[in-house]
């Protein structure tokens, strides 16, 4: 895989497997540039008091704690920030306290609505960046009118490196002056090409084993289920209520047998929603027992 943004200096702020919230010990956050008051732009050379040569940076890290710490230290009132993967808007709120303009983008409509309720003064948009790259580019152009564009990217900490690099490659010129990426897999893939100061030494990397966090997968599935039910119609809710009534009426032994059947690939909750000629037998209004196919 080729790293996009060749004009940027790629840096790993954290080592693979680092303790949550710990930056790489050799990594320097960057010197403060007095003219723009921006700590994210490193002062490479000072030719005169009015002429600064600045280097663009792309920072890669592992976890949410460091991701939000950089939101506090690397955004200024001279900047506008696009956050891709704003989730519930927590980091967007941090960025808004420091930047001139901030826009949060999220692929889940339910999360966008919840973020708007939690932070009504902030801007959130529902967008799949992979499906609508033109719309993403328009948002970038709008933000550039308010200051130097910076990008915070978290489309799932366990997302593949290919997905992250493909999204970054879709951002056309001019690129953001700073990009902060949270991706466990990308940190892992870069691990063998990182200098003592955190600088990435290669522009081509080989894909390593997929690194996934069970906690993040669980949270992602929970958000997906919540989004599904928030958009459910009345028929879906009626079916759910009927299924829940039947499930609550089962004994622990009957529930265990149904779960065993599910593990054998017989399907999901439809196992307990079919009343006649299926898995459950009702007599009157009371659930008397469970009959499985083949019993």
C-alpha positions in Angstrom: 0.0 0.0 0.0 1.3 3.4 -0.9 0.9 6.2 1.7 -1.0 9.3 0.4 -0.1 12.9 1.2 3.5 12.7 0.0 4.0 16.3 1.0 3.3 15.5 4.7 5.6 14.0 7.2 4.1 10.9 8.5 4.5 10.3 12.2 3.4 7.5 14.6 2.4 9.2 17.9 1.9 5.8 19.6 3.6 2.4 19.4 1.6 -0.7 18.5 0.2 -2.1 21.8 0.9 1.1 23.7 -0.8 1.8 27.0 -4.0 3.7 26.5 -3.3 7.5 26.6 0.5 7.1 26.3 2.3 8.8 23.4 5.4 7.3 21.9 8.3 8.4 24.2 10.5 9.7 21.3 7.7 11.6 19.5 7.8 15.4 19.8 4.4 17.1 19.4 6.0 20.0 17.5 7.2 23.5 18.2 4.7 26.4 18.5 4.8 28.7 15.5 4.2 32.2 16.9 2.8 33.7 13.8 -0.1 31.3 13.5 -0.1 30.2 17.2 -0.5 26.6 15.9 1.5 23.9 17.7 0.8 21.4 14.9 3.0 23.2 12.3 6.7 22.6 12.9 9.1 25.5 12.5 11.6 23.9 10.1 13.5 27.0 9.1 13.3 30.7 10.0 14.5 32.9 7.2 13.2 36.2 8.6 10.6 37.3 11.2 7.9 37.4 8.5 9.0 34.3 6.4 8.4 30.9 7.9 8.8 27.6 6.2 6.3 25.1 7.6 6.0 21.4 7.3 2.8 19.5 6.9 2.2 16.5 9.2 0.1 13.4 9.4 -0.2 11.8 12.8 -1.3 8.2 13.4 -2.3 6.8 16.8 -4.1 4.0 18.6 -6.7 5.2 21.0 -9.4 7.8 21.8 -7.6 9.4 24.7 -4.6 10.5 22.7 -6.9 11.4 19.8 -8.8 13.9 21.9 -5.6 15.2 23.6 -4.4 16.2 20.1 -7.8 17.9 19.5 -7.0 20.1 22.5 -3.4 20.9 21.6 -3.3 20.9 17.8 -6.3 23.1 16.8 -6.4 26.9 17.0 -8.6 29.8 16.2 -6.7 30.1 12.9 -8.0 26.7 11.8 -11.1 25.0 10.5 -11.5 21.3 11.3 -13.3 18.4 9.5 -13.9 15.4 11.7 -14.7 12.2 9.8 -16.3 9.7 12.2 -17.7 12.1 14.8 -19.7 9.4 16.5 -21.5 11.0 19.5 -19.8 14.4 19.0 -17.5 14.3 22.0 -14.3 15.1 20.1 -16.2 17.5 17.9 -17.1 19.5 21.0 -13.4 19.5 22.1 -12.3 20.8 18.6 -15.0 23.5 18.6 -13.5 24.9 21.8 -10.2 25.6 20.0 -10.9 25.9 16.3 -12.6 28.7 14.3 -15.0 26.3 12.6 -15.7 22.6 13.0 -17.9 20.1 11.1 -18.5 16.5 12.2 -19.3 13.8 9.7 -20.8 10.4 10.6 -22.1 7.5 8.5 -24.8 6.6 11.0 -27.9 8.8 10.7 -28.9 7.9 14.3 -25.6 9.1 15.7 -25.9 12.3 13.7 -29.3 13.0 15.2 -28.1 12.2 18.7 -25.0 14.4 18.3 -27.2 17.3 17.2 -29.4 16.9 20.3 -26.4 16.7 22.6 -24.6 19.6 21.0 -27.1 21.8 19.3 -24.6 24.6 18.7 -22.4 22.4 16.6 -22.7 21.2 13.0 -23.0 17.5 12.1 -23.8 15.9 8.7 -24.8 12.4 7.7 -22.4 11.2 5.0 -20.8 8.1 3.7 -17.5 9.4 2.5 -16.8 6.3 0.4 -20.2 6.7 -1.5 -20.2 10.5 -1.8 -16.7 11.8 -2.3 -17.9 14.9 -4.2 -20.0 16.0 -1.2 -17.1 15.4 1.1 -14.9 17.6 -1.1 -17.5 20.4 -1.0 -17.4 20.4 2.8 -13.6 20.7 2.7 -13.9 23.7 0.4 -16.4 25.4 2.6 -14.3 24.9 5.7 -11.2 26.3 4.0 -13.0 29.7 3.9 -12.8 29.8 7.7 -9.2 28.9 8.2 -6.4 26.4 7.6 -8.1 23.1 7.0 -7.2 20.3 9.4 -8.6 16.8 9.5 -9.4 14.4 12.3 -10.2 10.9 11.1 -11.7 8.0 13.1 -13.9 5.7 11.0 -13.5 2.9 13.5 -10.3 2.2 15.4 -10.3 -1.4 14.2 -11.0 -0.4 10.5 -8.5 -1.8 8.0 -5.5 0.3 6.7 -6.8 -0.1 3.2 -10.1 1.7 4.1 -8.3 4.5 5.8 -5.7 5.1 3.1 -8.4 4.9 0.4 -10.4 7.6 2.1 -7.3 9.8 2.5 -6.4 9.3 -1.1 -9.9 10.6 -2.1 -9.1 14.1 -0.6 -7.9 16.2 -3.5 -5.5 19.1 -3.5 -4.8 21.2 -1.5 -4.5 18.7 1.3 -5.2 19.6 5.0 -2.2 21.2 6.8 -2.6 18.6 9.5 -4.2 15.1 9.5 -4.8 13.1 12.7 -5.7 9.5 12.1 -6.9 7.0 14.7 -6.4 3.4 13.3 -5.0 0.5 15.2 -4.3 -1.5 12.0 -2.4 1.3 10.4 -0.2 1.7 13.5 0.5 -2.0 13.4 1.3 -1.9 9.6 3.7 1.1 10.2 5.4 -0.5 13.2 8.5 -1.7 11.3 9.1 1.6 9.6 9.1 4.0 12.4 12.2 5.9 13.6 13.0 6.7 17.2 11.3 10.1 16.9 8.1 8.5 15.5 8.8 9.5 11.9 7.6 6.9 9.3 10.6 6.0 7.1 8.8 4.3 4.1 6.1 5.4 1.7 5.1 1.8 0.9 3.9 -0.6 3.6 2.9 -4.2 3.7 -0.4 -5.1 5.2 0.0 -6.8 8.6 -2.5 -9.0 10.5 -5.8 -7.4 11.3 -6.0 -5.9 14.8 -9.4 -5.7 16.3 -10.7 -4.6 19.6 -13.5 -6.7 21.0 -14.7 -3.7 23.0 -14.9 -1.6 19.9 -16.7 -4.3 17.9 -19.2 -4.7 20.7 -19.8 -0.9 20.7 -20.1 -0.8 17.0 -22.7 -3.6 16.9 -24.7 -1.9 19.7 -24.8 1.4 17.8 -25.9 -0.5 14.7 -28.7 -2.2 16.6 -29.8 1.1 18.1 -29.8 2.8 14.7 -31.8 0.0 13.3 -34.5 0.2 15.9 -34.7 4.0 15.8 -35.6 3.7 12.2 -38.0 0.7 12.6 -41.6 1.0 11.4 -44.7 0.0 13.4 -44.8 -3.5 12.0 -41.3 -4.1 13.1 -42.1 -2.9 16.6 -45.2 -5.1 16.8 -43.2 -8.1 15.7 -40.5 -7.3 18.3 -43.1 -6.9 21.1 -44.7 -10.3 20.2 -41.3 -12.0 20.1 -40.3 -10.4 23.5 -43.5 -11.7 25.0 -42.8 -15.2 23.8 -39.2 -15.1 25.0 -40.1 -13.8 28.4 -42.6 -16.7 28.8 -39.9 -19.4 28.2 -38.1 -21.2 31.0 -34.3 -21.0 31.3 -34.0 -24.6 29.9 -36.1 -23.6 26.8 -34.1 -20.5 26.2 -30.9 -22.6 26.4 -32.2 -25.0 23.8 -33.2 -22.1 21.4 -29.7 -20.6 21.8 -28.1 -23.9 21.0 -30.2 -24.1 17.9 -29.1 -20.6 16.9 -25.5 -21.6 17.3 -26.2 -24.5 14.9 -27.2 -22.0 12.2 -31.0 -22.3 12.4 -31.4 -18.5 12.3 -32.0 -15.6 14.6 -35.0 -14.5 16.6 -37.4 -15.9 14.0 -37.0 -19.1 15.9 -39.3 -17.9 18.6 -41.6 -15.8 16.4 -43.2 -18.6 14.3 -46.2 -19.9 16.2 -47.8 -22.5 14.0 -45.9 -25.2 12.1 -42.7 -23.8 13.4 -40.7 -24.1 16.6 -43.3 -23.0 19.2 -46.6 -24.4 20.1 -49.2 -22.3 21.8 -52.2 -23.7 23.6 -54.8 -21.0 24.4 -52.9 -17.9 25.4 -50.3 -19.6 27.5 -46.9 -20.9 26.1 -46.8 -24.6 27.0 -43.6 -25.7 25.5 -41.1 -25.6 22.7 -41.0 -28.0 19.8 -37.9 -28.0 17.5 -37.9 -29.4 14.0 -36.7 -32.9 14.1 -37.7 -33.5 17.7 
